[in-house]
Amino acid sequence: MFHKVEEYMLSSRWEIVLTYKKGDVKMEDKVLANVNGIEITEEEAQAFIRSLGEQTAMQIQSQPDGMARVINELVNQNLMYLDSVDNKVDEEEGFKRDLERAKKNLLIQYSV
């Protein structure tokens, strides 16, 4: 289990705070990392692991550094998100078109 609290800066643009604590905290409330104000929770990490499929999830959970690797991946994904926001990718026509398509598909899935 993680026991340390670590804080560091990644370039001058974003702050990343990794928090590994023991204690009785609900999974959805347990913050594992904070990337420039975006919290990565235990629940999000577990959902990411489940999304990888059963075999990969078992491999990750059996490795001593498995959760640290998951947290690292989620931190990297959030850094890519922040970079995309900074570069206004969400204002590009191709992105808007793809977003609308994804929204439509998600609404269809939710209606079933």
Phi, psi and chi 1 to 4 in degrees:
 res  aa     phi    psi   chi1   chi2   chi3   chi4
   1 MET       -  152.0 -157.4   40.9  101.4      -
   2 PHE   -79.9  141.9  -59.0  107.5      -      -
   3 HIS  -134.3   -5.4  -59.8 -103.1      -      -
   4 LYS  -107.5  160.3   70.4  177.2 -177.5  174.1
   5 VAL  -117.3  128.6  175.6      -      -      -
   6 GLU  -134.3  139.4  179.3 -179.1  -16.2      -
   7 GLU  -133.6  137.4 -179.7  174.6  -20.5      -
   8 TYR  -155.5  164.2   61.2   94.8      -      -
   9 MET  -104.2  141.8  -64.9  -68.1  -68.4      -
  10 LEU  -114.0  109.8 -178.9   67.4      -      -
  11 SER    54.4 -162.0   79.5      -      -      -
  12 SER   -98.5    1.4   59.9      -      -      -
  13 ARG   -92.6  -38.5  -68.7  171.4   57.4  178.6
  14 TRP  -133.4  146.7  -59.9  -59.8      -      -
  15 GLU  -105.9  135.7  176.3 -177.2   25.3      -
  16 ILE  -121.8  128.2  -59.1  171.4      -      -
  17 VAL  -119.9  119.0  179.3      -      -      -
  18 LEU  -101.8  128.3  -59.3  178.8      -      -
  19 THR  -126.1  115.3  -51.3      -      -      -
  20 TYR  -118.7  108.8  -50.2  123.4      -      -
  21 LYS  -130.5  152.0  -64.8 -179.8 -178.3  176.4
  22 LYS   -92.8  156.2 -108.4 -174.3  167.6  178.9
  23 GLY   145.4  171.6      -      -      -      -
  24 ASP   -88.9   86.1  -66.7  -24.8      -      -
  25 VAL  -125.8  135.6  179.3      -      -      -
  26 LYS   -58.2  143.5  -68.4 -178.7 -168.4  171.6
  27 MET   -55.4  -42.0 -175.2  169.2   64.2      -
  28 GLU   -71.6  -16.9   63.7  -89.9   12.9      -
  29 ASP  -100.6  -13.2  -64.5  -26.4      -      -
  30 LYS   -76.5  111.0 -174.0  175.3 -178.7 -175.7
  31 VAL   -88.0  122.7  176.1      -      -      -
  32 LEU   -94.3  -30.1  -57.5  175.6      -      -
  33 ALA  -155.7  157.4      -      -      -      -
  34 ASN  -134.4  117.6 -175.1  -47.7      -      -
  35 VAL  -109.9   98.1 -178.6      -      -      -
  36 ASN    51.9   42.6 -152.1   42.7      -      -
  37 GLY    94.7  -10.8      -      -      -      -
  38 ILE   -91.3  116.0  -58.6  170.6      -      -
  39 GLU   -85.3  136.9  -67.3 -178.0  -20.2      -
  40 ILE  -108.8  116.7  -62.5  170.6      -      -
  41 THR   -99.0  165.3   63.3      -      -      -
  42 GLU   -58.4  -41.0  174.4   81.3   17.5      -
  43 GLU   -61.0  -42.4 -178.4  178.9   36.4      -
  44 GLU   -64.8  -40.8 -177.0  179.4   -6.0      -
  45 ALA   -63.6  -42.7      -      -      -      -
  46 GLN   -66.2  -38.4  -68.0  -60.2  -31.0      -
  47 ALA   -63.9  -39.5      -      -      -      -
  48 PHE   -62.6  -44.5  175.9   77.7      -      -
  49 ILE   -60.9  -45.3  -69.0  169.7      -      -
  50 ARG   -61.5  -34.1  -74.0 -170.0  -58.2  -85.7
  51 SER   -69.4  -15.0   75.4      -      -      -
  52 LEU   -82.6   -8.9  -61.2  173.9      -      -
  53 GLY    98.8  157.9      -      -      -      -
  54 GLU   -61.8  -45.8 -172.6  176.0  -26.5      -
  55 GLN   -65.9  -46.7 -175.3  174.8    4.4      -
  56 THR   -64.4  -40.5  -55.5      -      -      -
  57 ALA   -59.9  -42.8      -      -      -      -
  58 MET   -64.5  -39.3  -72.6 -176.9   -4.6      -
  59 GLN   -63.1  -45.0  -71.3  174.2  -15.4      -
  60 ILE   -62.9  -45.4  -71.9  170.8      -      -
  61 GLN   -69.0  -22.3  -67.9  168.5  -21.7      -
  62 SER   -86.7  -11.2   68.7      -      -      -
  63 GLN   -91.1  137.8  -63.0  171.6  -10.3      -
  64 PRO   -58.5  -33.5  -17.3   25.2      -      -
  65 ASP  -102.4   16.1   67.4  -21.5      -      -
  66 GLY   -59.0  -49.0      -      -      -      -
  67 MET   -67.5  -36.7 -174.6   56.0   93.2      -
  68 ALA   -61.9  -38.9      -      -      -      -
  69 ARG   -66.7  -38.1  -68.1  172.4   59.3 -160.9
  70 VAL   -64.2  -46.4  166.7      -      -      -
  71 ILE   -60.2  -43.5  -65.6  167.0      -      -
  72 ASN   -59.0  -42.4 -173.7   55.5      -      -
  73 GLU   -64.8  -43.0  176.2   60.1   27.5      -
  74 LEU   -67.0  -35.9  -67.4  172.1      -      -
  75 VAL   -62.1  -46.4  165.6      -      -      -
  76 ASN   -61.1  -40.8  -74.2  -27.1      -      -
  77 GLN   -62.8  -40.3  -72.1 -178.3   10.7      -
  78 ASN   -69.3  -32.9  -81.9  -77.5      -      -
  79 LEU   -65.5  -39.5  -71.2  171.5      -      -
  80 MET   -65.0  -39.1  -72.0 -173.9  -75.3      -
  81 TYR   -60.4  -49.5  164.0   75.9      -      -
  82 LEU   -61.5  -39.1  -70.5  169.7      -      -
  83 ASP   -64.4  -40.6 -173.2   59.4      -      -
  84 SER   -64.2  -40.1  -65.7      -      -      -
  85 VAL   -64.8  -45.4  169.5      -      -      -
  86 ASP   -59.1  -36.0  -78.0   -7.2      -      -
  87 ASN   -90.8    8.3  -71.2  -53.5      -      -
  88 LYS    56.0   37.8  -58.9 -176.6 -172.8  -51.9
  89 VAL   -60.2  -32.3  171.5      -      -      -
  90 ASP   -67.6   -9.8   57.5  -29.5      -      -
  91 GLU   -96.4   -5.6  -64.6  175.9   11.3      -
  92 GLU   -76.1  143.4  -64.9  175.5    7.5      -
  93 GLU   -60.0  -42.8  -73.0  -53.7  -47.4      -
  94 GLY   -60.0  -40.8      -      -      -      -
  95 PHE   -64.9  -45.3  174.9   81.9      -      -
  96 LYS   -60.2  -40.7  -70.9  178.4 -177.2  178.6
  97 ARG   -64.7  -46.6 -172.6  175.7   44.1 -107.4
  98 ASP   -65.0  -38.0  -69.8  -14.8      -      -
  99 LEU   -63.5  -43.3  179.4   61.3      -      -
 100 GLU   -63.9  -40.7 -164.9   56.0   40.6      -
 101 ARG   -63.4  -44.9 -161.7  172.8  -62.6  132.8
 102 ALA   -64.6  -39.4      -      -      -      -
 103 LYS   -62.4  -44.6  179.5 -179.8  173.7 -178.4
 104 LYS   -60.3  -46.8  178.0 -177.3  175.4 -175.9
 105 ASN   -63.6  -39.4  -70.4  -27.1      -      -
 106 LEU   -66.8  -41.5 -171.1   57.9      -      -
 107 LEU   -63.0  -38.5  -73.6  168.4      -      -
 108 ILE   -63.3  -44.9  -69.6  167.7      -      -
 109 GLN   -61.0  -40.3  -70.1  174.6   15.1      -
 110 TYR   -71.1  -25.2  -91.7   81.8      -      -
 111 SER   -82.6  -13.0   67.7      -      -      -
 112 VAL   -82.8      -  175.0      -      -      -
